[in-house]
Amino acid sequence: MLHVLRRSQRRRKRAPYGRRLGIITADFSLYYKAHRLLSERGVLVYHGLPQDPIPPDVCVVITTEREANEVDHPVKVVVRDDAPLEKYIEMAIALLDSGGNPEHIVIGIDPGEYPGFVVLSNGRILNAKNLKRPEDVGSEVRFFLKKYSPKTCVIKIGNLGGIYLYRILRSLLGIDVKVEIVNEYSTSFKLRKTSDILAAIRIAMRQGREISIDEELNKMKIPEGVLRDIQRKSRLRSNGRVTISKELALRVALGEMSIEDAIEITLKKTLRNSSCMKTH
């Protein structure tokens, strides 16, 4: 009896949340796993089905992608198969800590071939990942703006990205938020070999220089050395058969096509020219 009482007292001490987190799903496998992870963290949990009314003290809900449209709640964490469940649990807890949707978010980006991308609110990390391409930054920003609907958002980008920075800025065209360029040298010089995500966190936490994306893109030029390097890589990847043109190298640099596609176009053009010469 005393042993059971001590255990329950320990559990109460671990539950710092006065609000509940809802698991709204008919998927009982998801419910069981999510409930276990939340209970380990001392979070008060409510379980309901998508068609059930949700109590007012439930500030954040977790549900599945299939059921999301049926769940009537302003703050939803939709569980997908693209990441471990723990990631969504941490996101839901961060939202619960902030009382629901965060009012102010900062997005930090470490530019590179696979950009580091983090979303912070009040010093808490809501999301952190490496993206597959610089062009994905714009769609990720739009996703999180739609997800959290913050009152303010600042995007902070490191200044050492070169062509990758150019491609990231192009992806952000049309998004109406404040954008800053951060002096990345002292931020990520020691971290770059370790983690793009760590560098993105440091970038998000530093003061930057506010920019106009249009003006910044107009000032930026693709260095000749970048184009020559892409041409050199095309020779290597084609085993010396072709060197792509500077025009195609520029399109590769801007992310408009892959270097493999540029090589294929050049090979076809070379074959056509060769055939024409033989017929004449």
Secondary structure, DSSP 8 states (H G I E B T S, - for coil): -HHHHHHHHHHHHT---SSEEEEE-S-HHHHHHHHHHHHHTT--EEEE-TTS---TTEEEEEEETTTGGG---SSEEEE-TTS-HHHHHHHHHHHHHTTSS-SEEEEEEE-SSS-EEEEEETTEEEEEEE-SSTTHHHHHHHHHHHHH--SEEEEEEES--THHHHHHHHHTTT--SEEEEE--HHHHTTTTTT-HHHHHHHHHTS--EEE-HHHHHHH----HHHHHHHHHHHHHHTTTS----HHHHHHHHTTSS-HHHHHHHHHHHHHHHHHHHHH-
